[in-house]
Amino acid sequence: MATDTQVSHRALLLSLRSLAKNALQCYGLSDAELKFINYSGNGIYQVIVHPGTKSASTFVPGKYALRLHQPNYMKSEFIASEMDWLSALHQAGVPVPKPFLNQERHWLTVVGENHNVARKRNCTLIGWTEGRFLKNRILPKHFNALGLVVGRMHEQSKNWKRPKCFARPQWDWEGLFGDGFGYGVPAKETHSAIPKVHQSIFNETLRKVQETTEQLGKGKNVYGLIHADLSLIDNVTFLAGKAHPFDFDDCGFGYWIFDLAVLLAHYFSDYINASPLLQDALIAGYKETSPLENIGFEYLDLFIAARYAQLMFFYQSCAIRYPRVLEEAMIEVNKYALDLRRILKKTI
């Protein structure tokens, strides 16, 4: 017998599929094949356009990704701007998913239905990212390959003339640890709710990051449009030895060095492997393609610590805002506090 949770989840997936079908009509893809991939805030579907179908007269036969964006996370203007940047990166030859306009020539497609569990959703359509995910035997060459791509992304970002209406979050100190982005809970309340056993390392990290970012400033040599959520095992695939990043959901304005730090932070956390060979390979690849000479490499470990503290801040906010996930959220807070202690031994 299905539990209430199973029924609720099943109802959500059925409702999302109905929304996805409605969205496809807005792209002229009503006869395309739709495959559910996953749901983790965003609902992700693979869209397959088969040769000889009506859809093939508009879209090249192949695979695409339809995203049903998480409600109350990124604003509509933020999502549209994400598509603007992806389009510009793709045109510049950077291996990222190509975004597609709907039939009304908009990046954003808004769909809704009468199901209470779904509400309205912002939807976007992008190219499918081919390649394989890395799970085992992650080597320096993989870090080097991704460093090459991140360097190209930063080069494009630094030189790109953005549209006047362009808007993305600011991942500065206030965006990472204050009320700049906003997770639905006042930052001071979240800070004070961090478990007492972690308060010292958390506050010391925030103090050091604030001091360092004030020193760095926000000039183009250190600050610009970044991915902000890179992870070798989650949102990067590899094909013929080349890295293909995707999932730009959290892209925004931040420190160039933070993009590299996020990547290393997630790897070190997942594999407990802080080999300098990996870090060196990443930086070598980055320097090969980036025109930026000194983005603050000496602060790399500190920005890795900043990522762990940001994740503690995020999950603590979730624990306060959504009491039903309190236990799971606190597991994450404690996990990243442990990672923070490890990296702080090298920085503070």
N, C-alpha and C positions, 0 to 999 in steps of 0.2 A: 504493500500500500504506500502511495506517495505521501510524503510529509507536507506540511503547510509550506515549508521552505522550498521544497522541490516544486510544488504547484506554483508558487510565486515566481520562482526562477523560470519555470517553463512558460508561464504567462508573459514574462518579460521578453523572453527570446522570440516567442510567437509575435508579440507586438512589434519588436524591433524588425523582424523580417517583413512585416507588413509595411513599416515605414521605409525600409530599404527598397521594396518594390515600388513604392510611390516615388521615391527619389530617382530611381532609374528612369522612370517615365520622363522626368524633367531633363534628362540627358539624351532622350531618344533611344534608350537601351531597354525598352520594355520586354524584348524577346531574348535578352542576354541571360546566360546562366548565372545563378547567384549561389555562392557557397559561403556558409558561415565559417569564420576563422576563429575569432575569440571576442570576449566581452570583458574589458577591464576598465570601466569608465567609458571609453569609446567603444562602440560596436564596430567591428571590422568584418567586411565581407569581401571575398574575391569575386570579381565580375569577369566572366569569360565571354568574349564576343567570338562566335563561331563564323567561319567563312560561309558566304551564301545567305546569311540572315539579313533582315532589314537593318539591324544595328550596324552591320558591316559596311553599309553605305555611308555611315557617318564616322565610325571608329575603325581603325585598323584592327583586324582580327588578332586576338591575343588576350592577355590578362591585365586587369586593372584592379584597383583597391577602392572600395567605397567605405568612407568613414562616417559613422553617425556619432557626432561629437557629444561628449559628456555635458549634460546641462549644468549651468551655473559654475563652469570652470573658466574657460576662455570666452571673452566677449566676442560678439560677431565681428567687430572691426579687427580684433586680434587674429581671428581665423582667416579672414580675407587677406590680411597683411602677410600671414604665413604663406598663403598661396602666391602672393606677389613675389616674395623672396624665393620660393621654390622655383617659380617660373624663371626668374632672373638667373639663379644658379644653374638651372638646366640649360638655358640659352648660352651661358658662359662655358658649357662643357663639363661642369662638375657632375659626377655620377650620383644624382639624387632623383627621386621620383618626379616626373613631369605632371603638373596639375592641369585639369581640364575644366573649361567653362561649361555651364549648362546651356540649354537652348535659348535662354534669355540673356546670354553673354555675361553671366555672373559667376564668380567663384563659389559663392555660397548658395546652397539649395536648402530651403526651410520646409520641412514636412511635418505633419502631425496627424493624429487620429483620435478617436474617442476613448481609447484605452487609457485608464488612469495611470498605469505603470509606465507609460512611454512619454507622455507630454510631447511638446514640439522638439524637434531636433534640427540642429544645423548639420548639414551634410556636405562633404567634399569628395571629389573624385580625382584620384591620382594614378599614375602608372604603377604597375606591380613591380616590386623590387625582387629581381631574380638573385640566385646565389644560395649559399649554404650558411647556416649559423654555426658559429664555433662553440663547441662544448668542451672538447678535450684537446690536448696538445696545442694550446695557444702559445705561439712562439714570438720572438722579437720581430720576425718579418711581418707578422700581422699588425703589430703596433706601428711598425714603420709604414706599412701600406695605409693605415688610417691616418697617421701623421701627415702623409702626403696630401690626403684629401682635405683634412682640416685646414692645412696651410692654404690650399686653393680656396676654400670657403671664406677664410678670413681675408684673403687678398680681394676676392670679389666684394665682400662686405665693406671693406675699407674704401673701395673706389666707386661703389654703386651709388647712383643718385636715386634715392628712394622717392616713391610717389608722395605727394603732399599729405594724403590721408593715411599714410603708413603709421601703424600703431602696434607695438608689442611691449610686453612687460619689461621693466628695468630690473635686472638682477644685480643691483648694487647692494650695499649693506642693508638699506631699508627694504628692498625687495626680498632679500634672502631671509632676514631676521626681524623685520619690522612690519609695519602695516602697509608697506608699499604695494604688495601684490594682494594680500588679503585672503586668508583661508577661512573667514567667517568667525574668527575668534580674535579679540584684541591681542596684540603681540605681548603686552605686559602680562596678561593673564596666562598666556602660554608659557612665557619665560618662568613665571613663578611656579607653574605646575610641573616643570621638569623635576623628576625625583631628586631629593636632596643629595643622594649619593653621587649624582652627576652634575650638580649645580656648579661646582668649582671649575671643572674642565669646560663645561658649556660656556659659562660666563667669561672665562679667560680666553677662550677661542674667539668669542664675539668681540671682546675688547681688542685683541691683537689684529683681527681682520679689519675692524673699524679704523684702527691706527694706520694699518698698512694701506688700505684703500684711500684714505685721506691723503696719504703721502704720494700715492700713485696718480691721483687725479682721474680725469676721464678724457684725456686726450686721445686722438686716433691711434697713437702708438701703443696704447694699452687697453683701450675700451672700444667695443663696437658690437655689431650684431652677431650672436653666437648660437649654436645649437642648444647648449645648456643641459643636455640630458643624454650624452653619448655613453653607450655601454657595448662592449664588444660582443656580448652574448645575447643582447636583447634587441637592439635596434641598428645593427650593422650586419650586412651579409658580405660574403666574399665570393667572387667569381673570377676565375682565371688569375688569381693572385691579387686582384684589386678589391679595395674596400668600397662598399656602397651603403652609406648611412641613410636612414629614413627616420620616420617619427619625429617631425620637427614641432610637435605639439607644444613644447615648452620653450621654443626659441625666443630670444629676446636680447636686449642690450645688456652686455656684461663684460667682464674682463676677459681678454683673449686667453689668458693663462687658466681661467676657470674652466674653459672647454676641455683643455688637456687634463686638468685636475679631476674633473668629474669622471672622465674615462678611467683614469688610474684608480680613483677612489672605489669605483664599483668593482673593478677587477681585484684589487687588494682585499676588498671585503668578501667577495665570493670565493676567492682561491687562497687567501692568506699568503700571498706571494708578492713580496715587495722587492723583487730582484731589480737592481739598478740597470741590468741589461735591457729590461722591458722599457723602462723610463727613457733610457738613452736612445733606444731605437725609435720611440715615439717622437722625441725631440729632434732627432736627426732627420726623420721624414718631414716633420713640420718645417724645419729650417730650409729644407731643399725647395719648398714651393711657396713659402710665405715671404712677403717683402718686409715683414716686421722684424727688426733686428733684436730688440730687447723688450719683450713683453712682460718681464718680471719673472724669468725662469728661477731666480733665486728664492722666489716665494711659492714655488710649486707645492711643497709639502704643506705650507700653511693653507693654500687654497684647497688641498685635499681635505684638510681638517675642516675647512669651511663647508665643504659638501656634506661631510658627516654631521656637522652641527645643523645644517639646513634640513637634513632628513629627520633629525631628532625634533626639530621645530615643527616640521610638517606633520609628523605622526603624532606628536603631542597635541597639536591643534585638532587632528582627527579624533583623538581620544576624548577631547572635550566636546566637540561639536556632535559627534556620533557615538553616544554611550554604548550602542550595541556592538561596536567594534573595539571597545576599550581594551580587551585582553590582547587581541591581535596587534593593535597599535602599540601597546606598551612593550610587546616582544620586540618590535622594530626599534623603538626608542632605546631599549637596553642593548640591542645588537650594535647599533651605530655608536652608542656611547663606548662600547668596547673597542670598536674600530678607531674612534677618536683618541682613546687613551694610547693606542699603539702608535698612531702617527704623531701625537704630541711629544712622544719621547724623542723625536727627531727635530721638533720645531721650537718648542717653548721651554 
